[in-house]
Amino acid sequence: MIIELATWIMYFVSTYFAVFLLLVVFDKGIPTQTKQSKWRPMVTVAIPAFNEEQTIEATVKSVFDLHYPKDKIEVIVVDDGSTDGTPAILRKIATTHPDRLFRVIRHDVNKSKGASVNHALREAKGEIFVCLDADSFVKPDALLKMLPHFEEDDNVASVLPFMKITKTNSIILKIQWVEYLMNFFLKKISSLIDCIHVTPGPFGCYRREVLLKVGGFDENNLTEDLEMALRLQKYHYRIIQLLDAEVITVPPDTLKGFYKQRNRWYKGTLHNLHRHRSLIFNKNYGDFGLFHLPMVLGAALLSISFAFLIVYARFLKPLLSRLYDLSYINFDLPLLIKVGSQRFNILDFNYTMLYMTILIFVFALIWIIGSHRYSRESYVAKGLVPSLLFLSIYPVILSSVWLGVVFDLVRGKRQKW
């Protein structure tokens, strides 16, 4: 009874959120026209780096290649106690690009990403402050597509690019390909009703004065970008998500790396939702408080419930039941199969559950195809196989990560960035 009730709640909540977001699309539409502006403020790009010798040079080069005046953009790399070849590469960049506003701040010991970004924030000269992860690469036209949104509305505190991944040559990367496209497509829809709850590290742009006003980034936070977004929402600032400004990031290419990254993200989500719990179901924050944050919390609870549902109702319970049945016939498998086939009846199917499962599958497919269309990616060429993997495997992987999060929280485990 409890398992069935939990399943129905999961179906209802998933369908409700899917329909709500579709109605937002039908009501608001999705802007696709790129805004233009002649405004060229001073921009600071901060790159926190810890042992990033494989990517740091390409990351800095992508900033140098931006379509923007050289004298209007400064790059500050904060070397957060790297012990590999990162410092040598940074010295080489400084030597070979004397015409660029480029400097390196060195921490003798590793602190945190938040501490590194705050150090750059204190030193920055730019009116616009940009955070760029050291394993991400911005497209040349991205900045010019983002700045007009600051100019047209003084209440805009942050503008975010569309994130894609570098390659899709393994199952875990194919799954992440769909995940990134769909998540940022949904973020675009959420931004139409001012419901962004995270400002990711790869090329998130901010008004520097706003960051200083709210106290900078939390230096002891697992997901300082999520916490900052919640704080900006708390002070009623706007956050804009774009689809036409792109940044490429390097995702985990192993299941272990994926688990470790998402484990940190989800712990940070729970921690920050608890920290800013006064926003949840708070009508003073409109759709963000009444709809979006409950949806984020609900998604976490659903994932955990789904994990228990799979482990117990779909695996452990049937396995124990089969073993119990086999014990009465001395584990005669052929006999069990024969009896089971004789008792099978097509009317035994739970068609209501089957219908709801198909409905949710269709909704998910709509979002996946839509995300490819609006991100200018071919669904047929690049999304078909990844979509099948995403729909069949991703829920299981995601629920497994959430189970790990619950286990770690129970035993008090905590990690750094």
CORLINQUI-V229480 format. One record per run of one state. SS is the DSSP state (~ for helix, > for strand, _ for the rest). FROM is the first residue (numbers start at 1). TO is the last residue. Records with the same first field share a line. If there is no record, write none. Layout:
# CORLINQUI-V229480
SS = FROM-TO / FROM-TO
This chain:
# CORLINQUI-V229480
_ = 1-1 / 29-42 / 50-55 / 65-69 / 81-85 / 97-100 / 108-112 / 124-127 / 132-135 / 139-141 / 153-155 / 166-170 / 192-203 / 214-223 / 235-237 / 250-254 / 276-276 / 280-282 / 329-332 / 344-345 / 349-350 / 375-378 / 411-417
~ = 2-28 / 56-64 / 70-72 / 86-96 / 113-123 / 142-152 / 171-191 / 208-213 / 224-234 / 255-275 / 277-279 / 283-328 / 333-343 / 346-348 / 351-374 / 379-410
> = 43-49 / 73-80 / 101-107 / 128-131 / 136-138 / 156-165 / 204-207 / 238-249
